[in-house]
Amino acid sequence: MSESSESKWQICLENIRANIPAAMFSTWFVSVAFSSCQNDELTLSVPNMIVRNFIEEHYNAVLRQAVNEVFGEKTKISFVQRSVADNTPKSVLPDLTQQENILPPLDPQLNHRYTFENFVEGQSNKLAFTVATAIANNPNQATFNPLFIYGPSGVGKTHLANAIGIRVRERFPKKRVLFVPINVFQTQYTHSVKQNRFNDFMAFYQSIEVLIIDDIQELTTPKTQQVFFHIFNNLQQNNRHIIITSDRSPAQLEGMDERMLSRFKWGMTAEIERPDMQLRKGILISKSYKDGQTLSEGVIDFVAQHVTGSVRELEGVINSMMAYSIVDNCDIDIKLAAKVIARTVSMNESTLTADDVMQATAKYYGVKTKDLVSKARTAQIANARQVAMYLCKKHLEMAYTQIGKKFGKRDHSTVLHSCNQVTVRMSVDKVFRHEVEEIETSLKKN
């Protein structure tokens, strides 16, 4: 009876596969297994209740139809959560956890300000938040691996990925967790090759049990992609969890090896959108409460209505309002909020373009726009080019690779260096900082 019923369930799965997108099937139904079928009740086992809840909410009709056709219309459907041991596949590679006693202590490089407790959940980040908490509470489960979180800058991707690491470390102190921006990974790889320590580099990353990679869109060099590909495969085959953040979906990544892209799609892809009005208000209330301030409902509504770009901008406005309130010894009212928003919020991304930035910068420094994309390296042109790159990164939130392409197909490392140079100079050179601010002011007027 059980073997026949299990065969019937496989037929159900094939019916479901034919009626929903392949990505949704691989994400939500591949992990659903037959458990039992007795007294007209089909029991299915799932790795966790998140899978059950999602299927019941989004694919209940598809599941019901498949079961009706194969098992009969009187068949009831129930779910049970299977144990962690049942979820864990046998590894074909050595179990690196056995090396725990000889591995050196690891600094996870986590920011302890970014936790689940101070992450405000809303409709725009609900799926990503739900899956992230599931992984953090049970990092040994095979479901949702890798987790690929994407969305525009400032919406909380890094916060959420970091929170996973914090929670895992709290619950499993011996787990080797590492948070690493992809540009740091690339630098480490380059140094390991130069210092003839590549094997040490590989052994270190293969010892990580929860690897969090930030800004994967900046992984552009073929050799580094190949190295990351092998590390990715090794960790996944050893049931190690991988969390990845990006400013775009896997389908929109440029210059990425197809093998890598296919693996990004194996687990769970979750988008975080810009916060809606309700979430923006929730963030304002949470942030002000944490900082010991009580904002009036009018101020909260005003700020939420006018600051729509990102969570980062909302937090920046709150910090600025509090600073003005202390310095000027005044209340935080709508007048102050309007003043702060006018001075601190970035230019409207929908109207400002990279061409606008390049033209304004070239005009200010007395060079031609085409000089910025040329190979010319005179001091005047190089300075203008660096400033324009910096402003594109700051106000348009473009990826380094995108900026590089715009400025004469330059490498992302060149753009990163330029932006860093401008940041350093602004911190020590008042005249230069005034120049950059004047260009920003001219952009706001246009």
N, C-alpha and C positions, 0 to 999 in steps of 0.2 A: 504493500500500500504506500509506504513512504517513498520508495524509489519511483513509483508511478507518479505520485503527486509532485515529487521534485522535478521530474521530467516535464510535467505540465507547467510548473513555474518557469522553466527555461523557455517554454513556448510563449508564456505571458511576457517575459522579458523581450523576446524578439518582436512581439506585437507592439510593445511600448517603444522599443528602439525605432520602429518604422514610423512612429507618429509624433516624435518630438525631436528637437535639434540634437545632433550628436554630442555637442558639448554638454548639454543638460543631462543627457542620458549617462555620459561617463562620470559626471559630477555627482548625480543623485541616485542613480539606480544600480550602477555597477557594484556598489557596496551592499546592496540589499540581497539577502540570502534566504532561501527556503529554510524554515524551522520545523513546521509540522502541519498536518491537515487532518483534523478529527472533528466529527459531528458537524460537518458543513462550516467549519471555521478554519481559514487559512492563516497561519501565524508566520510572519516574516521577521527575520532578525536584522537589525540595523546596528552600525557601530556606535551611534548615539542618537538621542532624541531630536537633535537638530535636523537630521536627515528625515526622520518620520514627520516632523512638523512641517518641513518644507514641502514634502511630497503631498501631505494632506491638504496643504493650503493652495498649492499651485498645480498639482498633477493628480488630484484625487479622481477626476472624471476619466482620465486616460487609464489609470490603474484599475478603476472600477470596471471599465469596459473590457479590458483585457482579461480580468478575472471572470467576469460574467460569461465571456465567450468560451473560456477553457474549463473553468471549474463549475460554472453554473450560476444563475442569478441569485440563488438562495445562499451562496457562500458569503460568510462574513469575513472581514479582513482585520487582523490585529497585528500589533508590532511588539517585539521584545528587544531589549538592548543586550547585545552579547558582551561577554567579558573582554577586557583589554587583551588578554592572552590570545583570544580567538581573532582579534583584529590585527595582530602583529605577524606579518609574513616572515618565513624563514629567510635569513640573509645568506647570500651566496659569497659574501666577503667576510673577512675576519671580524669578530666582534670587538670593536675598539674600546668598548666600555670596560673590558677586562684589563685595559692598560691604565685604568684610573689611578692606581696606586703609584705609578711611575711618571705620570704626567705632571708637569709643573702647574701651580695655581694659575688661574686665568682671570684677567680683568675683563669683564663682559663689555665694557665700554658703553654702559647704559646710562641714560639720563634719568635720574630718579624723580624728576619733576613730571615726567610723562607716564602716568599710570592710568589704569582703568577707572580708578576712583574719581579722577578729575577730567575724564573724557566724557563729553556731553553727547549722549546718543540722540539721534533724530532719524527722520525718514531717509535723509540723504546718505547716511552711513550705517543704516541698520544691519544690512546683510554682512558688511565687513566686520562690524562690531560683534555680531553674534558668532560668526565663524572664529574670529580672533580669540574670544573668551573660551570657546570650546577647545581650541588648540592649547591655550595657556593652561587650562585646567587639566588637560590630559594630553601632554605632548607625545605620548607613546602611541597614540592612535594613528592608523595609516591614512585615514580620511583627510581630505583638504591639504594634501602635500604634493607640490608646494602651494602655499597661499600667495597669490599675486594680487597686491592691493595697488590700484591706480586711481589717479585723479589729478586735477590741477594743483599747482603749488599752494600751500597754506591751508589745506582743508583737513589736515590731521593724519595723513598717511604715516609719517614718521612717528608721531605720537602713539598711534595705535600699534605699530610694529614694535616700538620700544616697550609699550605696556605688556605685550606678550612676554618679552624677555624678563621684565620685572616680576611678573606673576609666576613664571616658571621657576625663577631663582628662589622666590619665596616658598613655593611648594616643594621644590626639589633642589635643595641647596648644592648638591653634588653634581648637578647637570652642568655640562660645559656649554655655556651660552655666549654668543658673540654677536654684537651689533657692529657692522662695519659699512661705512659709505663706500660705494664702488670705486671712487677715485683713490681711496686709501688702499683698497685691495689691489688696484693696478700698480700703485707705487710700491707696495710690499713685494709684488711679483717681480717688478723690474729690479729692485734692489737685491732680491734673492738670486736672480740670474747673474748680476754683476759681481756679487760676492761668492758665487759658486755654492749657494746654499738652497738651491731649488728643491732638493729632496726634503730639507727641513721645512720649507714653506708648505709643500704638499702634505707632509705628515701632520703639521700643525692643523691645517684646515680639515683634514680627514678625521681629526680627533674631536671636532665640534659636534655637539649633539643637537643644538638649536642654532642655526645660522640665520641671521637677519641681515639682508643686503639692502642698502638704501640707494635709491636713484639708479636703478639698473640701466636706464636709458643712456647713461654715460659710458657704458661698456662698449667701446667701439673698435678697439684694435683686435684683429683676427687672432693673434697669438694669445692675448689675455682671454679672449672668448673661449679658445680651445682649452686653456687651463681651467677656467671656471666650469666648463662643460664636464670635464673629468671629475672635478671636485663634486659638482652637483650630482652626477651619477653615483659616485661612491657613497655620498651621504644618503641619498634616497634609497639605495639598495640595502643600506644598513639601518633603514627605518629612522633616519635622523630628519628632523623637521627643518624646512627651509621656508623663510618668509621673505618676500621680495616686494619692494615698493618701486613705483614708476610714475612718471607724469603722463603716461599714455598706456593704452591697452597693448597686449602682445601683438595684436594685428597691426598696430600703428608704429611699432618699433622699426627704425631704419638701420640698415647695415648690420643686422643681427643674423647669425648663423641659423638656418632653418631648423637644424636639429635642436638648437637651444629653444627656439620659439615653440616647437612642438612639445617640449618638456614643460615649459611654462604653463601650457594648457592642460597638463595631466591632472592637476589638482583642482584648486578653486580660484577663479578670477572674480574679484569683488571690486566694484567701482565705488569711490567716494565722490559724490557730487558737491558742488558749492552749496553751502547751508541755505535752507529756505528760511522764511520769515520766523517761523516758530522755533526752529533750532537756533537762529541768531539771537533771539530773545533769551532762550535757555542758556546760551553761552554767556551772555552779558550778566544774567542773574548769578550764574555759578561763579564766574570770575570775580565779580564785585563782592560777593559773599565771602569768598576765600580770602580776599584782600581786606576784609573788615569794613567794607563800604555798603551802604544801602542806597541804591539808585531808585529814583521815583519811576513810576510806571510811564510817565510822559517822556522822561529821558531815555528809558529803555526802548520805547516804541520809536522815538526819533532816530536813535543811533541804528537800530535794527533796520529801519526803513532806508537809511542813507548809506550805510556801509554794507554792501552786498557781495564784496569780492571774495573774502576768505576769512577763516577763523583767525589767522595771524593778524589781519587788519583790525578785526574787532578787538582783540586783546591789546593791540597797539593803541587804539583809541581810548580804551579804558585806562591804560597806564598813563597816557598823556593827560587825560582829564584829572586823574588823581594828583599828578605832579603839579598841574596848574592850580588845582584847588589848594594844595599845601603852600605853594610859593605865594600865590595871590591872596591866601586866606579867604577864600570864597566858597560858596556852595556849588555843587555840581548840578547845574540846571541846563535847560535846553540852549540858552545863549552860549554857555561855555562849550557845550557839546558841538554846536554849530561851528564855533571858532576852531576847536581842535580838529574836527573833520576836515575843514577847509585847508588846514595846514599839514595834516599827517597822512591822509588817505591818498594812495597812488592815483595817477591819472587814469582816466577811463580806458581800459584795455581795448574796448571795441572801437575807439576812435584813434588812439595813438598807435602808430606802426613803427617798424624798424626804420623805414625810409624817413619818417618824420624825425626820429632821433639822429640819424646820420646827417640829414640836411641841416638840422639845428646846430649840431656839433661842428660840422665842417664850416658853416657860416661864422660861428663864434671864433674859431681858430684861424680863419682866413685861408682855408684850403678848399679844394674841390671835393664833392662827394665821391667821385670816382677814385680819388686818391686813397680813400679809406679801404677800398677793396683791391688796390694795386699792391705791388710788391715793394713800393717805395718805403724806405726806412729812415728818412730824414727825421730829426728830432721832432719837428713840428707836426708832421703827418703821423708819426708813431704815437705821439701824445694824444692827438685827436682821435685816432683809431682806438686806443685803449679806453678813453673816456666814453666813446660811443658804445663800445662793447659792454662796459660797466652799466651804462644807463639802460641798454637793452635787457640786460640780466635783471636789473633792479625793478624796472617799471613794466616790462613786458613778460617777465618771468619765463623767458625763452631758455631752452636747454643749451648747454655749452656747444653741443654739436650743431644746433640750429643757427646759433650766432656765428660759429665758424664758417658755415656754408654761406651765410649772408655776406661775410666779410672776406670774399675771395677764396672760399673753400679752405679755410685755415683749420688746423687740427684743434680738437677741443681743449687740449692741454695749453695751447697758446692763448685761448680765450680765458681759461681759468687763471693763468698767470697774469694776464692783463687786468682782470677784475680784482685780483688780489693786490696788484701794484697800485691801482687807483685807491682802493680801500686804505692801504697803508699810508699813501701820500696824503690823503684827506685827513688822516688822524694826526699828522705832524706838520702839515703845511697849510696854514690858514689861507694864504693867497690862492693856492690851488683848490682848496675846498670851496672858496667863494666862486671860483670860475665854474665849477661843476654845478653849484647851486643856481648860478645865473642861467645856465643852460636849462636846468630843470624848470625854472620859473618861466622861461620863454616857451617851453613845451606846454605848460599849463595854460598859457594865454592863447595858444593856437586852437 
